[in-house]
């Protein structure tokens, strides 16, 4: 809004929501009226928000060139204040006026219309470890590919369209077979919290809702007291559940170590230490980026990777020198079991190192 002869100055006391501290000059009567209007209707004067030289703030110059003021303002609703990135005077624009062009830079964040796209589904591929499920999955995929091959024999190839059509068929075959045999992974609650503890948590949540909704101070204080007692009960039961969970993991680690299942011992140790993030399903490629699909190629690539690792090379050098390191497996397992029993994360990390 221009040529109101409204000077707002740089002092924004009592008008913090309507202006910043980067204005020029001193406030006048029209400036006070403008600030009152902005405060009433939740507007912000953009020219007072950003730090610039005075020549990039002053918007009007008198015909004699002696008087300059900031009397042209760009105002924006307070809701969009964070969308305003910059406001400054563009002195180079010349339209034969004693007022300079005021330009603002905005960044709009538009709300997405329509339903939000669903995220990528993650199928429960761990079910393929079961022989029955794996056989059923392979059978369904074979049957679907057999049907697709019969359809392709009846149609003539048409260049790129044929490639896209084949890809759609392959994608559909695997997708339908996965939906039928595997299903998607479901988010699980904390596995170490018992059902009884979850019921206590729900009761505490109900008490919190009553505290927030009750108007009577007498009843509200009663609900607050009940909530504090319920909170103590929840914390006591969760500690007991966590202790039982750790004890069970320690027993599993001891049994796995006795059977020589070092991978399971390592996994349990990572879970207790809070560093387990699950396994990665990333594809295995060679040094040139070619995808390795057969089991023999993947094993050869892993062997190559570990042989080139500095830590592995140093250990191989020790073994080749005829001085094999002493086995510490039994000692490490005992130390780790003791650390699990005493819930000492530091001890577990020390054993792992």
Phi, psi and omega in degrees: 000126188243159173058044174267355186055036181253110176258126184255345178071198183244353180271111183256024178301130182071359178231035184298328182279347184257341183203167175258202183248015185254024176283175181238151175075203181238158184284146174237185185297316178295327177296319177297319179296320179297318179294321177297319179295317179296321179295320182293319186256014175059056175244156180235137177274109188292329183292349180259006185263335191243142183277120177216169171293156183300327181293340178262007176245322184287126190255347184226141178230130182295158180303329180277355177078008184265325184254131176227139183216165174253090184238001174251125188232145173251118183247145182222149178298141183301335178298328183258017183300319181288344177279346180276112184268329182194149173221127180203164179273134176256095186288342183285340180285126185234115178233021178072036181233157176275004176254142177269157178286131176253124184238141179239148175249124184241150172231108184268138174247105184270141178286137179289134180264151177083179181292142179286140180294141180287150180287170180293131179281139178248114180281152182278080184290346177297338178292341179291346176291338177281128185299320181294315179294318180297317179297319179295320179295313180298320181296317180295319179296317179297317180296320180291321178292326177296319177295320180293321180296324177294322178292322182293328179292336181272350182244150179269140179294143183225048174068229185296326178298325178294321179296314179296322180294320178296319179297319178299321180293316179296314179299317180294321181297311181292323182295314181293321178294322179292319178297323183284319188260324189259313187076175181261157178286135179258139176292131183254151171287173176303119188291343183269356178269127183283165179296324178297320179293323178297323177297321177295323178295319178295321177297319178297322178297320178296320178295322178297321178296320179294323178298320183283331185266338184288135179269327182289128180293326180294313178292324180297320178293323177296316179294324177299317179296318177295323179295319179297319178294319178295324178296319177297320180296317179299314181295321179295317182288323178293324176296319179294320179295319180294321179296317178295323179295316179294319178298320178294320177297322179297319178295319178296320179295320179296317179294319179295321178295323177295329178271358180079020180271081185292329178297319179292322177298316180297318180297315180296320180297319178295322179297315181294322181284352179078023183244005182280127180238012180082173181269157180261141178258025181292142180292153180262128180233161176275187184294335179271001179088007180282134182289131178259122186251329183276155182293323181294320178295319179294319178296320178295323179292320177296318178299316179297320181297313184287330177292332179272354179288133181301320181296319180291321180298321179294322179290322177297326178295322178294318180294319181292340180282355179087008179240076180296143179292152179289142179285130181241016187301310183298318180295317181296318180297317179297317180295318181294320179297319178295321180294321178295320181294325182267001177060036181260106180293324180298317179297321180297315181295321178297320179295319181294328181278000000 
